[in-house]
């Protein structure tokens, strides 16, 4: 089974861990956040470092830029693919993505297959929302989440819509309501980067869910 390791130095990543572990073998590692803005070298306990290097997919929610950069530099040759969930600025993004197996998504629920076998296996279950809706006589009988956003908001929206629309035949407004319901989920995506437009990210996540449910109804 695919081995996923999530690394954090702060409040982010635990919700992704709870959701991703439903599909893959997943480890959650908390590192000590450096007190200084600048650091000479990272100090990762050997046991944790061994677990990180053993990962097929590493997801970093570390907010300290030096810690993130040094960690990627240290393990990129050992890990099949690295997803940097928290990053600051296009320059920093470009510095990280110099490695072919590193990606810095603008928002985690935009992840889709890219042709890499390991990454594609991961994003077959986690990333940009993908939904299957089963109908009988015009009524919804099941909503299956094929691919969930890392935070679990896709299931949150699907459960709500199944409960509301299972006895309704007029499904025209369902995709729009999917996007609106996403706004009620406590998404932290916009808080993981500095100098970013929080409303823009919320709108993007809403749009992804609206589109997913719209496609599922066609």
VMD Tcl script that draws the C-alpha trace (Angstrom):
set ca {
  {0.00 0.00 0.00}
  {1.08 3.57 -0.69}
  {2.90 5.06 2.29}
  {2.08 8.72 3.01}
  {3.84 10.86 5.60}
  {2.49 14.24 6.70}
  {4.93 16.59 8.42}
  {3.96 19.75 10.30}
  {5.51 22.28 12.64}
  {2.26 23.95 13.64}
  {-1.54 23.69 13.61}
  {-2.01 22.39 10.06}
  {-2.12 18.90 8.63}
  {-4.05 16.93 11.24}
  {-7.35 17.12 9.36}
  {-5.66 15.94 6.16}
  {-4.12 13.09 8.13}
  {-7.52 11.97 9.44}
  {-8.93 11.94 5.91}
  {-5.98 10.53 3.97}
  {-5.45 7.61 6.37}
  {-8.84 6.25 5.26}
  {-7.27 5.45 1.89}
  {-3.53 5.02 2.49}
  {-1.06 3.98 5.16}
  {-0.40 7.39 6.70}
  {1.98 8.72 9.34}
  {1.66 12.11 11.07}
  {4.91 13.68 12.29}
  {5.15 16.89 14.29}
  {8.48 18.69 14.19}
  {9.53 21.45 16.54}
  {9.12 24.83 14.90}
  {12.37 26.84 14.95}
  {12.15 29.90 17.18}
  {14.31 32.02 14.89}
  {13.19 33.15 11.44}
  {16.57 32.00 10.14}
  {18.25 28.70 10.94}
  {21.62 27.17 10.11}
  {20.50 23.56 9.86}
  {17.49 21.42 10.67}
  {17.50 18.98 13.53}
  {15.14 16.06 12.92}
  {15.23 13.06 15.27}
  {16.63 10.00 13.49}
  {13.48 7.93 14.02}
  {11.25 10.58 12.42}
  {13.73 11.16 9.60}
  {13.76 7.45 8.79}
  {9.96 7.44 8.57}
  {10.00 10.47 6.29}
  {12.59 8.95 3.96}
  {10.53 5.75 3.79}
  {7.49 7.60 2.42}
  {6.16 7.24 -1.10}
  {4.40 10.58 -0.74}
  {5.52 13.30 1.67}
  {3.16 16.20 2.41}
  {4.69 19.15 4.24}
  {2.55 21.54 6.25}
  {5.64 23.14 7.80}
  {5.36 26.91 7.91}
  {8.96 27.82 8.63}
  {10.49 28.36 5.16}
  {14.00 27.20 6.09}
  {12.63 24.03 7.64}
  {10.56 23.31 4.54}
  {13.41 23.99 2.12}
  {16.00 22.02 4.09}
  {13.62 19.10 4.54}
  {12.90 18.94 0.80}
  {16.62 19.23 0.01}
  {17.38 16.44 2.47}
  {14.82 13.81 1.44}
  {13.82 14.47 -2.19}
  {16.05 11.64 -3.44}
  {14.48 9.17 -1.01}
  {10.80 10.07 -1.36}
  {8.90 9.35 -4.57}
  {6.87 12.57 -4.49}
  {6.69 15.63 -2.25}
  {3.67 17.92 -1.94}
  {4.42 21.24 -0.26}
  {1.08 22.36 1.13}
  {2.33 25.54 2.84}
  {4.64 27.92 0.99}
  {5.24 31.64 0.65}
  {5.88 33.49 -2.60}
  {6.53 32.46 -6.19}
  {10.30 32.63 -5.70}
  {10.16 30.11 -2.88}
  {7.82 27.92 -4.95}
  {10.24 27.97 -7.89}
  {13.12 27.12 -5.57}
  {11.29 24.04 -4.32}
  {9.99 22.91 -7.69}
  {13.49 22.76 -9.16}
  {13.15 19.12 -8.13}
  {10.99 17.18 -10.58}
  {9.25 15.24 -7.81}
  {8.12 18.33 -5.86}
  {4.89 20.26 -6.37}
  {3.57 23.34 -4.56}
  {-0.17 23.53 -5.26}
  {-1.92 26.85 -4.87}
  {-4.64 24.97 -3.05}
  {-4.55 21.31 -2.03}
  {-7.89 20.43 -3.60}
  {-6.57 21.23 -7.08}
  {-4.35 18.13 -7.19}
  {-4.86 15.86 -10.21}
  {-2.92 13.11 -11.97}
  {0.27 14.24 -13.71}
  {1.61 11.02 -15.23}
  {3.83 10.02 -12.30}
  {2.79 6.54 -11.15}
  {3.05 7.20 -7.41}
  {1.53 10.68 -7.58}
  {-1.31 9.41 -9.77}
  {-2.09 6.62 -7.31}
  {-2.33 9.19 -4.53}
  {-4.43 11.65 -6.53}
  {-6.81 8.92 -7.65}
  {-8.24 9.23 -4.12}
  {-7.09 12.62 -2.82}
  {-7.15 16.01 -4.55}
  {-9.59 17.74 -6.86}
  {-13.12 16.58 -5.93}
  {-14.64 13.84 -8.08}
  {-18.14 12.53 -7.43}
  {-20.39 9.71 -8.62}
  {-24.15 10.18 -8.19}
  {-26.52 7.23 -8.54}
  {-30.12 7.91 -9.54}
  {-33.23 5.75 -9.51}
  {-36.42 7.13 -11.05}
  {-34.97 10.62 -10.91}
  {-34.11 10.40 -7.22}
  {-30.63 10.33 -5.73}
  {-29.99 7.02 -3.98}
  {-26.25 7.38 -3.41}
  {-23.45 9.94 -3.65}
  {-20.02 8.33 -3.79}
  {-16.86 10.35 -3.26}
  {-14.37 9.05 -5.82}
  {-11.71 11.63 -5.01}
  {-11.87 13.77 -1.88}
  {-10.25 17.05 -1.04}
  {-7.48 16.35 1.50}
  {-9.35 18.09 4.32}
  {-12.48 15.94 3.98}
  {-14.81 18.73 2.88}
  {-16.01 16.72 -0.13}
  {-17.57 14.06 2.08}
  {-19.05 16.80 4.27}
  {-20.78 18.32 1.23}
  {-21.83 14.95 -0.21}
  {-23.46 13.80 3.03}
  {-25.41 17.04 3.31}
  {-26.66 16.92 -0.28}
  {-27.65 13.26 -0.08}
  {-29.75 13.99 2.97}
  {-31.38 17.04 1.39}
  {-31.93 15.84 -2.18}
  {-32.66 12.11 -1.79}
  {-36.41 12.81 -1.85}
  {-36.27 15.60 -4.44}
  {-36.45 15.21 -8.22}
  {-35.52 18.78 -9.13}
  {-31.72 18.67 -8.98}
  {-31.01 21.83 -10.95}
  {-29.69 23.77 -7.97}
  {-27.68 20.92 -6.45}
  {-24.27 21.90 -7.95}
  {-24.69 25.51 -6.85}
  {-25.63 24.39 -3.37}
  {-22.57 22.14 -3.28}
  {-20.38 25.19 -3.77}
  {-22.27 27.17 -1.16}
  {-22.19 24.35 1.40}
  {-18.42 24.14 1.06}
  {-18.30 27.62 2.60}
  {-19.64 26.15 5.85}
  {-16.73 23.75 6.17}
  {-13.85 25.19 8.25}
  {-11.30 25.05 5.45}
  {-7.82 26.25 6.44}
  {-6.32 26.40 2.95}
  {-6.16 30.18 2.74}
  {-4.40 30.43 6.10}
  {-1.44 28.27 5.08}
  {0.22 30.92 2.93}
  {1.09 34.51 3.63}
  {0.11 37.28 1.21}
  {-2.70 35.25 -0.32}
  {-6.29 36.14 -1.08}
  {-8.38 34.10 1.36}
  {-11.64 34.82 -0.44}
  {-10.11 33.78 -3.76}
  {-9.14 30.40 -2.31}
  {-12.59 29.89 -0.83}
  {-14.15 30.67 -4.18}
  {-11.78 28.26 -5.90}
  {-12.62 25.42 -3.50}
  {-16.33 26.16 -3.92}
  {-15.98 26.16 -7.69}
  {-14.20 22.79 -7.66}
  {-17.05 21.24 -5.69}
  {-19.74 22.86 -7.79}
  {-18.09 21.55 -10.96}
  {-17.66 18.05 -9.51}
  {-21.35 17.69 -8.68}
  {-22.35 19.26 -11.98}
  {-20.30 16.68 -13.92}
  {-21.70 13.86 -11.79}
  {-25.25 14.77 -12.82}
  {-24.54 14.75 -16.57}
}
mol new
graphics top color blue
foreach p $ca { graphics top sphere $p radius 0.5 }
foreach p [lrange $ca 0 end-1] q [lrange $ca 1 end] { graphics top cylinder $p $q radius 0.2 }
display resetview
